[in-house]
């Protein structure tokens, strides 16, 4: 077993940074933003808020 959790993500980020890239074709920035928007929508529906959320 190679670590836990974010091992594969960290390896991908390391490879891309070493290549001088700012995002990965495996998980483009727009996909990451869409995922976060989805999570934000779920949190809003559940009424979950964090101290640093924009009001």
C-alpha positions as CSV (number, residue, x, y, z in Angstrom):
1,X,0.0,0.0,0.0
2,X,1.3,3.4,-0.9
3,X,0.2,5.8,1.7
4,X,-3.4,6.9,2.3
5,X,-5.8,9.5,1.0
6,X,-4.1,12.1,-1.1
7,X,-0.9,10.1,-2.2
8,X,-2.0,9.9,-5.8
9,X,-3.1,13.5,-5.9
10,X,0.1,14.7,-4.4
11,X,2.2,12.7,-7.0
12,X,0.1,14.2,-9.8
13,X,0.6,17.8,-8.5
14,X,4.3,17.2,-8.1
15,X,4.7,15.9,-11.7
16,X,2.8,18.8,-13.1
17,X,4.7,21.4,-11.1
18,X,7.9,19.9,-12.2
19,X,6.7,20.2,-15.8
20,X,5.9,23.8,-15.3
21,X,2.2,23.3,-15.6
22,X,-0.5,25.1,-13.6
23,X,-3.1,22.4,-13.9
24,X,-3.5,18.7,-14.7
25,X,-5.2,17.2,-17.7
26,X,-6.3,14.4,-15.3
27,X,-8.3,16.9,-13.2
28,X,-8.6,20.3,-15.0
29,X,-9.2,23.4,-12.9
30,X,-12.8,23.7,-14.2
31,X,-13.6,20.2,-13.0
32,X,-12.2,21.1,-9.5
33,X,-14.3,24.3,-9.5
34,X,-17.4,22.4,-10.5
35,X,-16.9,19.9,-7.7
36,X,-16.5,22.7,-5.1
37,X,-19.6,24.4,-6.5
38,X,-21.5,21.1,-6.0
39,X,-20.2,20.7,-2.5
40,X,-21.2,24.4,-1.7
41,X,-24.7,23.7,-3.0
42,X,-25.0,20.6,-0.8
43,X,-23.8,22.5,2.2
44,X,-26.3,25.3,1.5
45,X,-29.1,22.8,1.3
46,X,-28.1,21.2,4.6
47,X,-27.6,24.6,6.3
48,X,-23.9,24.0,6.9
49,X,-21.8,27.1,7.1
50,X,-18.1,27.8,8.0
51,X,-16.8,30.9,9.7
52,X,-14.9,32.0,6.5
53,X,-17.9,31.6,4.2
54,X,-18.8,34.8,2.3
55,X,-22.0,36.3,3.6
